[in-house]
Amino acid sequence: MPSFQVVRRIFFFAVFLSAPAVWASLVAQEAPLTEEQIKQFLLTAQVIRSKVSDKGVTHPLKLTLSNGTITHDASFQPVDIHKSSMTLASGTTVINFVDSYKFNIAAYQLAELIGIDKMLPIYVERLWEGRKGSLSWYLPAKMDEQDRAAKKLEPPDPEAWNRQMYKIRVFDELIYDADPNLTNVLIGSDWQIWRVDFTRAFRPEKKLRSPNDLVQCDRQLLENLKNLKADELAAKTKEFLTKDQVQAIMARRDEIVEHFAQLIKQKGENAVLY
């Protein structure tokens, strides 16, 4: 009688011969996809399951997509609300309130221009069940910042963590989110940080929301901010941002650059830039 190991090898060999498509699918899912491949998958893959997420103010839908080879989850946000005024859960009243999926896509496009798109999920616009919305690649997050704070967990490498957070703070000032919260900062198993959900961002204010949060900055990010051009930003985001919103971003960019210039004068370059 053949041993268990021999029988197991025969079994797996038979599966391999009889179902090569299954094995090809497994291999394909292990291979990392490029950003362009992820975008095409989000735009074209079939939705095979859906459910309402219990996270987020707008309760986005969690969709499972498949193209026959790859199966992956995505977040669909069709919200597109415009009101003359809105009182938020925080008690703040916002005039000319906008809560729109379009800002998710604009945030990602802006992040691409300044070189921090790896800190956001990839967002595309997609029509599903008669509604347009933003569709984003589901991230392998283990918790969000609210969970981390509640559990009092500390990152193993505080310096690396802080440097990620400094980038997020710069980006938050640039986009001016009307209602930021800790659930919009996701944390991976390796303590990588992702910023998500920008539907209430891109307010028309030209001054910074919380300039005191800006204490350090990545050198390359600051250089990319300096090189950001209004016409390039307008062209890239023309389907999702108005002219006034683009002008407000550029005004806040100028404020951020000037803020760090003053910090460098006060503390020295090495104390401010990394």
VMD Tcl script that draws the C-alpha trace (Angstrom):
set ca {
  {0.00 0.00 0.00}
  {1.48 3.41 -0.96}
  {2.34 5.81 1.85}
  {0.24 8.86 2.69}
  {2.87 11.18 1.18}
  {2.84 9.26 -2.11}
  {-0.96 9.34 -2.26}
  {-0.96 13.08 -1.56}
  {1.55 13.75 -4.34}
  {-0.50 11.69 -6.78}
  {-3.64 13.61 -5.78}
  {-2.10 17.06 -6.26}
  {-0.53 15.99 -9.56}
  {-3.95 14.81 -10.77}
  {-5.52 18.14 -9.76}
  {-2.80 20.03 -11.58}
  {-3.41 18.05 -14.77}
  {-7.20 18.16 -14.61}
  {-7.63 21.83 -13.55}
  {-4.78 23.97 -14.93}
  {-7.03 27.03 -14.92}
  {-7.30 26.85 -11.12}
  {-3.54 26.77 -10.72}
  {-3.10 29.58 -13.23}
  {-5.59 31.65 -11.23}
  {-3.71 31.06 -7.98}
  {-0.39 32.03 -9.55}
  {-1.94 35.14 -11.11}
  {-3.34 36.30 -7.78}
  {0.07 35.94 -6.11}
  {1.80 38.08 -8.74}
  {1.79 41.81 -7.88}
  {-0.21 43.97 -10.26}
  {0.94 47.29 -11.65}
  {-1.09 50.41 -10.93}
  {-2.38 50.40 -14.51}
  {-3.45 46.74 -14.21}
  {-5.30 47.53 -10.98}
  {-7.08 50.46 -12.64}
  {-8.17 48.28 -15.57}
  {-9.36 45.57 -13.20}
  {-11.44 48.06 -11.22}
  {-12.93 49.47 -14.43}
  {-13.76 46.21 -16.15}
  {-14.01 43.26 -13.72}
  {-17.44 41.80 -13.01}
  {-19.10 42.45 -9.65}
  {-19.95 39.05 -8.15}
  {-20.90 40.07 -4.59}
  {-21.81 43.21 -2.67}
  {-22.54 44.27 0.90}
  {-22.80 47.52 2.86}
  {-19.69 48.39 4.85}
  {-20.07 49.16 8.56}
  {-17.17 51.64 8.35}
  {-17.30 55.23 7.21}
  {-19.86 58.02 7.50}
  {-21.29 57.36 4.03}
  {-21.30 53.55 4.48}
  {-19.62 52.61 1.19}
  {-20.43 49.31 -0.48}
  {-17.89 46.51 -0.38}
  {-17.89 44.86 -3.80}
  {-16.15 41.63 -4.77}
  {-14.87 41.77 -8.33}
  {-13.58 39.03 -10.60}
  {-12.25 38.92 -14.16}
  {-12.12 35.11 -14.28}
  {-8.49 35.03 -13.18}
  {-8.26 37.51 -10.32}
  {-10.81 38.04 -7.55}
  {-10.45 41.04 -5.27}
  {-12.58 43.32 -3.11}
  {-13.20 47.00 -3.79}
  {-14.98 49.90 -2.07}
  {-17.75 51.69 -4.00}
  {-18.86 55.18 -2.91}
  {-21.65 56.75 -4.99}
  {-22.30 59.67 -2.63}
  {-22.70 63.05 -4.35}
  {-24.47 65.49 -2.02}
  {-24.54 69.28 -2.38}
  {-26.22 71.45 0.30}
  {-26.22 75.16 1.12}
  {-25.26 74.25 4.70}
  {-24.69 71.13 6.77}
  {-24.10 70.54 10.48}
  {-21.60 67.72 10.97}
  {-21.53 65.17 13.77}
  {-18.73 67.23 15.35}
  {-21.17 70.15 15.69}
  {-19.43 72.22 13.00}
  {-21.70 73.85 10.42}
  {-20.27 73.86 6.90}
  {-21.54 76.38 4.33}
  {-21.85 75.15 0.73}
  {-21.36 71.58 1.91}
  {-20.24 68.99 -0.62}
  {-19.87 65.27 -0.01}
  {-18.84 63.68 -3.29}
  {-17.20 60.51 -4.58}
  {-15.47 62.70 -7.16}
  {-13.12 63.99 -4.48}
  {-11.78 60.45 -3.87}
  {-10.60 60.30 -7.47}
  {-9.27 63.85 -7.40}
  {-7.32 63.10 -4.21}
  {-5.65 60.11 -5.83}
  {-4.81 62.12 -8.95}
  {-3.30 64.88 -6.81}
  {-1.33 62.30 -4.83}
  {0.07 60.96 -8.11}
  {1.28 64.44 -9.05}
  {3.14 64.95 -5.77}
  {4.48 61.40 -5.50}
  {2.58 59.95 -2.53}
  {-0.02 57.87 -4.39}
  {1.29 54.71 -2.68}
  {-0.25 56.08 0.51}
  {-3.74 56.02 -1.01}
  {-5.78 53.25 -2.57}
  {-6.20 53.49 -6.33}
  {-9.50 55.22 -7.15}
  {-11.35 55.15 -10.47}
  {-14.82 56.30 -11.54}
  {-17.24 53.49 -12.37}
  {-20.93 53.05 -13.14}
  {-22.59 50.24 -11.15}
  {-26.29 49.47 -10.96}
  {-27.15 52.79 -12.56}
  {-25.05 54.91 -10.21}
  {-21.68 56.55 -10.77}
  {-19.22 56.39 -7.94}
  {-15.59 55.97 -6.96}
  {-14.28 52.43 -6.88}
  {-11.10 51.73 -4.93}
  {-8.83 48.73 -4.51}
  {-9.42 47.15 -1.09}
  {-6.30 47.39 1.05}
  {-4.88 44.68 3.36}
  {-5.43 46.81 6.47}
  {-5.31 45.22 9.91}
  {-6.84 48.17 11.76}
  {-7.46 51.89 11.51}
  {-6.00 54.68 13.61}
  {-9.08 54.75 15.84}
  {-8.57 51.04 16.64}
  {-4.86 51.57 17.29}
  {-5.48 54.46 19.65}
  {-8.21 52.58 21.53}
  {-5.95 49.55 22.00}
  {-2.97 51.77 22.87}
  {-0.74 49.97 20.37}
  {2.62 51.54 19.58}
  {4.44 51.11 16.24}
  {7.68 49.11 16.46}
  {9.58 51.84 14.59}
  {8.35 55.24 15.87}
  {10.56 57.22 13.50}
  {9.28 55.42 10.40}
  {5.72 55.79 11.68}
  {6.12 59.51 12.32}
  {7.59 60.12 8.88}
  {4.55 58.49 7.30}
  {2.23 60.57 9.48}
  {4.06 63.78 8.55}
  {3.28 63.07 4.88}
  {-0.36 62.42 5.70}
  {-0.57 65.70 7.61}
  {0.87 67.63 4.68}
  {-1.62 66.00 2.34}
  {-4.52 66.69 4.71}
  {-3.62 70.37 4.77}
  {-3.35 70.43 0.99}
  {-6.81 68.90 0.40}
  {-8.57 70.58 3.36}
  {-10.95 67.83 4.48}
  {-14.06 69.28 6.14}
  {-14.58 66.22 8.33}
  {-11.40 64.17 8.88}
  {-11.51 61.26 11.33}
  {-9.23 58.51 12.60}
  {-11.08 55.75 10.71}
  {-9.73 57.27 7.49}
  {-6.16 56.28 8.38}
  {-5.64 52.56 7.75}
  {-2.70 50.53 9.05}
  {-1.23 47.41 7.45}
  {0.46 44.45 9.13}
  {3.88 46.03 8.49}
  {2.63 49.36 9.94}
  {2.28 50.93 6.53}
  {-0.21 53.81 6.58}
  {-2.89 54.50 3.97}
  {-5.17 57.55 3.89}
  {-8.68 56.86 2.55}
  {-12.08 58.53 2.03}
  {-11.86 62.09 0.76}
  {-15.52 62.75 -0.09}
  {-15.66 65.86 2.15}
  {-12.34 67.34 1.09}
  {-11.36 70.16 -1.27}
  {-13.03 73.02 0.58}
  {-12.59 76.47 -1.03}
  {-10.59 77.87 1.93}
  {-7.18 79.18 0.90}
  {-5.67 79.18 4.38}
  {-4.44 76.04 6.12}
  {-6.75 74.20 8.50}
  {-4.16 73.22 11.15}
  {-0.72 74.63 10.26}
  {0.70 73.68 13.67}
  {0.36 70.02 12.63}
  {3.11 70.60 10.06}
  {6.34 70.03 11.98}
  {8.47 68.01 9.53}
  {8.34 67.15 5.84}
  {9.83 64.66 3.42}
  {12.36 66.46 1.21}
  {11.09 65.00 -2.04}
  {7.47 65.72 -1.15}
  {8.31 69.37 -0.45}
  {10.16 69.60 -3.77}
  {7.21 68.03 -5.58}
  {4.86 70.54 -3.96}
  {7.06 73.40 -5.14}
  {6.98 71.99 -8.68}
  {3.19 71.47 -8.74}
  {1.66 73.50 -11.58}
  {-1.91 74.80 -11.55}
  {-2.50 74.05 -15.24}
  {-1.22 70.50 -14.84}
  {-3.43 69.92 -11.79}
  {-6.45 71.44 -13.56}
  {-5.94 69.26 -16.63}
  {-5.55 66.07 -14.59}
  {-8.57 66.70 -12.34}
  {-10.84 68.54 -14.79}
  {-13.66 65.98 -14.49}
  {-13.69 66.10 -10.70}
  {-12.61 69.54 -9.45}
  {-13.77 73.06 -10.30}
  {-11.48 75.92 -11.21}
  {-12.04 77.46 -7.76}
  {-11.12 74.20 -6.01}
  {-7.89 73.98 -8.00}
  {-7.04 77.59 -7.14}
  {-7.66 76.84 -3.45}
  {-5.30 73.85 -3.59}
  {-2.58 75.99 -5.12}
  {-3.09 78.70 -2.49}
  {-2.78 76.11 0.28}
  {0.29 74.69 -1.47}
  {1.88 78.14 -1.26}
  {0.99 78.32 2.44}
  {2.56 74.90 3.10}
  {5.78 75.77 1.24}
  {6.06 79.09 3.08}
  {5.30 77.42 6.43}
  {8.21 75.01 6.03}
  {10.49 77.78 4.75}
  {9.88 79.64 8.01}
  {10.41 76.50 10.10}
  {13.72 75.88 8.36}
  {14.82 79.44 9.16}
  {13.93 78.92 12.81}
  {15.18 75.37 13.40}
  {17.53 74.52 10.55}
  {16.96 72.29 7.53}
  {18.02 69.03 9.16}
  {15.52 69.51 12.00}
  {12.62 70.04 9.59}
  {13.32 67.97 6.47}
  {14.10 64.26 6.26}
}
mol new
graphics top color blue
foreach p $ca { graphics top sphere $p radius 0.5 }
foreach p [lrange $ca 0 end-1] q [lrange $ca 1 end] { graphics top cylinder $p $q radius 0.2 }
display resetview
